[in-house]
């Protein structure tokens, strides 16, 4: 697949987003902490426009139409977010855009995917910080996963992000520092999907950082190196589970096995009925092998994430909103 020409075009679009975000650094003063009726009407008007572009990003027939819709959506979103106290407007009619608030309401993250063609999906996103004065502080996320040979061994910034559509944020703390674990979906290839587990932190300058030596396999029967992020890859048609269980305080996911005798082919992997997990211990997620589970999860006990995209490319709005509402209300752990 030749991506050379497309890479230049895509980079130009991301550069435009970055330029807009720099312009949006102008402080917008507002005294009210909640949206006024007039400001809410302004947001709703802008949302009506965004809704059309968001739909076409996924559903337009041609690659050119989807590209134009994506470009227009980014421009319009940044302009909408530059309005005072935009952080409090949910944009909940954008059915192909994931919008999640952090459990402590310190930021929210927008993620979505752009379908270049039948073989390639690109993730896009932005982190909006909760500014007390209502101004806009926005970090665009630049997906470079299609140009990355090994995504599991490096700390990354917003400029070389491993893209995913996020459906869950889990907040943990260690020695006074906050760690936001992101769970996300990646429409990876024509024959397989991925789900990602990524730790987001903020450096002393307030910039987002993705990844770090947070995934330990020290308790496994076969020791493996510490990873900087974690994913599973599986057959396109397989239904897999990968989510945080607050009762067990574990991130639990399906144990996968190849359907045939070719373990190197990740697009043949499907759940086999067992589970693995990660447990937060002293600032790291420690892997729990399936053999260490002394119980079997009964039907209905597993915390199911929303299916991110249905056959029409729409996000499950009710599930997404319910989880985001829970994040806002939840106390840090």
Number of C-alpha atoms within 10 A of each C-alpha: 5 6 9 8 8 11 14 10 12 15 13 12 17 19 14 15 22 18 11 18 22 14 12 19 13 12 14 14 13 15 10 11 12 16 17 11 9 9 16 15 12 13 19 16 12 17 22 13 14 22 18 14 25 27 21 21 27 25 18 17 10 12 16 12 16 23 21 14 23 24 18 17 21 23 17 16 16 20 14 19 21 23 19 22 25 22 25 14 16 16 20 15 14 20 18 26 29 25 25 25 26 25 25 16 16 13 17 22 21 18 21 25 24 20 20 17 12 9 12 14 20 21 23 23 25 21 20 20 21 20 15 11 15 23 23 26 20 23 20 23 25 24 21 16 17 14 12 11 7 8 19 19 15 14 17 17 17 18 15 16 22 26 25 27 26 26 22 24 27 20 19 19 14 13 7 7 10 17 19 20 23 21 24 23 22 23 22 22 15 13 14 19 20 20 24 21 24 25 27 21 18 15 9 7 6 9 11 17 17 22 25 20 18 20 25 22 18 14 13 15 9 8 10 11 11 17 17 21 22 17 16 18 20 24 23 20 12 14 11 23 19 26 26 24 15 10 7 9 13 19 23 21 23 20 20 21 16 18 16 9 9 10 12 9 15 21 21 22 23 21 19 12 11 15 21 19 23 20 18 18 12 11 16 19 20 21 20 21 18 16 12 12 13 6 8 10 11 7 6 7 9 15 16 15 19 17 16 23 18 10 6 10 17 19 20 18 19 11 16 24 17 10 19 24 15 14 21 15 12 15 10 13 11
